[in-house]
Amino acid sequence: ELSMQCILIALNRFLQEKHGSKMAFLDGNPPERLCKPIAAHIESLGGQVVLNSRIQKIELNADKSVKHFVLTNGNIITGDAYVFATPVDILKLLLPEDWKEISYFKK
């Protein structure tokens, strides 16, 4: 087991610095060289990228898979697969009770 705190601190600094990508991770700024290509790939496969939206709740199916996301504005996001970016502390608040016993989320 390994603490990711050092890595997260370094990456946080890297993402906030104007020239942080000169640390040899990327050949440009992270939003342009990392985030946009990922979003473009998702969209090229028919997916949808929703930005600046806050998840209020993760609703589950009976089998504990994701049924949909409920956003704070009341919208419901449904799909075949889901990816959302959030700080770990926020994820802990959103984590459905049924998932809290899964070993992956206990860490």
N, C-alpha and C positions, 0 to 999 in steps of 0.2 A: 504494500500500500504506500502511496505517495501523496503528500500534500501538494495541491496545485496552487497554493497561495502565492508562491514566488512567481510561478508562470503567469498567473492572472495579474499580478502587480506589474510585471514586465509588459504584458500585452496591453494592459490598460494605459500604461505610459506610451507605448508604441502607437496606440490608436488615437491618443490625444495630441501627440506632437505633430507639428506640421511636416517635419521631415523624418518622422518616426520610421517610415518604411525603408529608410537608408540603412536600417539594421540588417539588411540583406533578406528580409522576408519577401518584399514585393518591389517591383520596379516603378512604383508610383504610390499615390495615396490609397489607403484601404477602401474607401467607398468606391472609387473608380476601378481599381484593379482587382478587388476581391468581391465586394457586395454586388456591384452592377452585373458582372459576368454570371454570378450565381442566380440573380433574379432573372436575367435574360434566358438562362438555361431552363429555369422552371417555367417561364412563360412560353418558351419555344416548344415545350412538351404539353402545352395546354393548361398549365397551372396558373394560378393567380397569386400575385404578391400584394399584400395589403400592408401599407405602412401607416405609422402614426395612429395605431389603434391599440386600445388596451383591452386585454382579456379580463373579463369579470369572473368567468367560471368555465371549467372544462366539464362538460356533461359526458357521461359514459353510457355505453350500451350494457346490456345484461352480462355480456362476456368480458366486461371491463375495458373494452377498446373505446376509442374516442367516438362519441356520437356527433358532437359539434362543440364549437367554442361559442360562448356568449360574450359579446363585447359590452363595454360599459355604456355604449350608446344604444344598446338594445338589439343591435344587429346580430344575426346568427351566421357563423361561418361553418359550412359543411364541406367535406371533401373525402377523397380516398386516402390521402396521406397529409400530415400536418407537420409544419416546422414553425416554431416561433422562438424569437430571440428575446430573452429577458434575463435580468440578473438572478442569480441563484436565490437570493433572499425573497424575491417576488415569486419565483417558482415554488418555493416552499409554502407560500401563502395560497397559491392556486392549486396545489397538488390535491387531487381528489382523495378522500379518505381511503377508498379501495386500493389506491396505489401506494399508500404510505407503508404498507407491509412488504412491498416488493424490495428485494435486497438492493437493487440498483439505486432506488431512491432513498434508502436508509443512509447512504453515505453522503 
